[in-house]
Amino acid sequence: MRVAIIGTGYVGLVSGACFADFGHHVTCVDKNEEKVAMLRGGGIPIYEPGLDLLVQRTVREERLEFETDLSDAVKHADVVFIAVGTPSRRGDGHADLSYVYAAAEEIASVMDGYTVIVNKSTVPVGTGDEVERIIRERRPDGDFSVVSNPEFLREGAAIDDFKRPDRVVVGTEDDRAQAVMKELYRPLYLNETPLLFTGRRTSELIKYAANAFLAMKITFINEMADLCEEVGANVQEVARGVGLDKRIGSKFLNAGPGYGGSCFPKDTLALTKTAKEAGTPLKLVETTVDVNNTRKRAMADKVVRALGGNAEGKTIAVLGLTFKPNTDDMRDAPSLDIIPALQAAGAKIRAYDPAGIVEAERLMRDVEFCSGPYLCAEGVDALVIITEWNEFRALDLDRLGEHMKSKVVVDLRNIYRPEDMAARGFAYTSVGR
């Protein structure tokens, strides 16, 4: 099949490369000429393990190409994916759908023959209806179907998630569109991946409901961690005891500094706005948003307490800046709240991240960025672990301590065992233990 994907951001690029790997011919379109030139030259604008090799191979085998003009790509496509950004709108928190609607207008102007137009972007309920209205208004005689096909990709594991998904959700009640989508996903369907067909609005809501539930699960265990600290319990053991219940499951029960990233913060906020406008406010999700925002700032207070209640004039090393490991994504990362709060308390910050420094330099002020964890720890009064990159899991603790002025460690990801840290002379603070 011939596939056009509008947008070469995280979702568009990963989806395009994986569809091409299935054997489809894919054209990814982006108006950013520099980005397209980079992709044509074998460069990758995002950090995602394995994506560079997959893109290079499918380009070399002539199944994946990149263009700045969507005309030819859409005209010859059986399926056109809209995979543009839907960031939170300033002022009210709603999803900004301007890029989605602009893409719909451009598709309408050039599509030729029956075309399945797929919303891959995360969009509120009813967006597919509006996309269909826009296209129908511009092409009254157009032969097309508008489908919802939300993505469920985890940054850092996106290729595996695409090729071995828990399920594929497709929102359409159009028989022709269903047949096209079945053929598109046939490589997965043959492996018995559940292909769930629903109404379009139901599909749009499934994505938001899934993200909101996972965000609530994270926030729940974070609040349990606070309780554990007060009553002398261990949140990791609580999480294991709870997670072994098959009705609950163990995933997303790791206590930490709060969730971030490109999905959970904006999607929970957009969902609460949609629910309020529908007259059915989601109190659990609203509280989740509030608790998570408060938690990020509270983590800075935890660091200050570990310093004896005063951070003025102290130097703090921060390991990990991205919202999670194996990505360079800094969107709504806890570090963006914690570091400014520590600076406001009078601390000087040194920081290291394996992939996020370039983006962090654009977002942070007055931070000294370092090239490795031990250099980052040189002469500091405390060290804070914010993101659990693998290379932080087995640091040489004796070497680390030799570099530090004061052996104070605040581990916001519970990477190390308290007894090991105490044996090496560290004043060690973790979460919920």
Secondary structure, DSSP 8 states (H G I E B T S, - for coil): -EEEEE--SHHHHHHHHHHHHHT-EEEEE-S-HHHHHHHHTT--SS--TTHHHHHHHHHHTTSEEEES--HHHHHT-SEEEE-----B-TTT--B--HHHHHHHHHHHHH--SSEEEEE-S---TTHHHHHHHHHHHH-TT--EEEEE------TTSHHHHHHS-S-EEEE---HHHHHHHHHHTHHHHTTT--EEEE-HHHHHHHHHHHHHHHHHHHHHHHHHHHHHHHHT--HHHHHHHHHTSTTT-STT----S---SSSHHHHHHHHHHHHHHTT---HHHHHHHHHHHHHHHHHHHHHHHHTTS--TT-EEEEE--SSSSS----TT-THHHHHHHHHHTT-EEEEE-TTTHHHHHHH-SSEEE-SSHHHHTTT-SEEEE-S--GGGTT--HHHHHHH-SS-EEEETT--S-HHHHHHTT-EEE-S--
